[in-house]
Amino acid sequence: MESLQDKAYNAIYSKIMNLDLYPGEQVSDKQFEDEIGVSRTPVREAMLRLRRDDMLYSLPQSGTYVTQIDLKKSLDARYARQILESQIAESIGGSLTDSQIDELSGLVQQQDSASEKDQIHRFFQTDNEFHEKIYQFADKENIWQWLLSFSTDLNRYRLLRVYDTNLPMNRLTNEHAEIIKAFADHDAKKVRELVYSHLNLMLSEQQSVLDKFPNYFTNIK
């Protein structure tokens, strides 16, 4: 059974990751007591855990704030994921079944629908599900979970990228469709190349996101 502290922690963590609390925003235990419906002690314990996890930070005589997105950590997580995911995708590039390919296609269709309805969080969720499927199909789900454990900055960046109206969402779905075609053609080398290129988008789009949300980042070089 979920403890009150865990309930508070998970609720605040989700708010940070979903950008319901923006990077740099000031927060308070009283605010979370009211929003989550949990008493002060478990909220304070949850906030302490989030400070240890570098999701919140406190300034003396000022208050507690949501940690800004560390661009360097985001780029490092992107690099690790690009190397691993492209190789994992290649390992199954010639062996996906028709039903597995249909699963990937179904997720892209859901993304297209979410894009048309401007459902940003749903779009982002299905984007993650698309990539997670690759790890599942390769029996590498543990690696996906391991990558998530140090990708909090990267995933907040990725969600901001979807909010950047200068960067069309269909760029992502079009590339997903190309990856699916390579899987369907059983062209493992092409799968690796496309996944590697797809996960390189952050570098080419980075400046647009930084210009759109200049106050949300730290450790910019």
Stockholm file with secondary structure:
# STOCKHOLM 1.0

chainA/1-221         MESLQDKAYNAIYSKIMNLDLYPGEQVSDKQFEDEIGVSRTPVREAMLRLRRDDMLYSLPQSGTYVTQIDLKKSLDARYARQILESQIAESIGGSLTDSQIDELSGLVQQQDSASEKDQIHRFFQTDNEFHEKIYQFADKENIWQWLLSFSTDLNRYRLLRVYDTNLPMNRLTNEHAEIIKAFADHDAKKVRELVYSHLNLMLSEQQSVLDKFPNYFTNIK
#=GR chainA/1-221 SS CCCHHHHHHHHHHHHHHTTSSCTTCEECHHHHIIIIICCHHHHHHHHHHHHHTTSEEEETTTEEEECCEEHHHHHHHHHHHHHHHHHHHHHTTTTCCHHHHHHHHHHHHHHHHHHHTTCHHHHHHHHHHHHHHHHHHTTCHHHHHHHHHTCHHHHHHHHHHHHCTTSCTHHHHHHHHHHHHHHHTTCHHHHHHHHHHHTTHHHHHHHHHHHHSGGGEESCC
#=GC SS_cons         CCCHHHHHHHHHHHHHHTTSSCTTCEECHHHHIIIIICCHHHHHHHHHHHHHTTSEEEETTTEEEECCEEHHHHHHHHHHHHHHHHHHHHHTTTTCCHHHHHHHHHHHHHHHHHHHTTCHHHHHHHHHHHHHHHHHHTTCHHHHHHHHHTCHHHHHHHHHHHHCTTSCTHHHHHHHHHHHHHHHTTCHHHHHHHHHHHTTHHHHHHHHHHHHSGGGEESCC
//
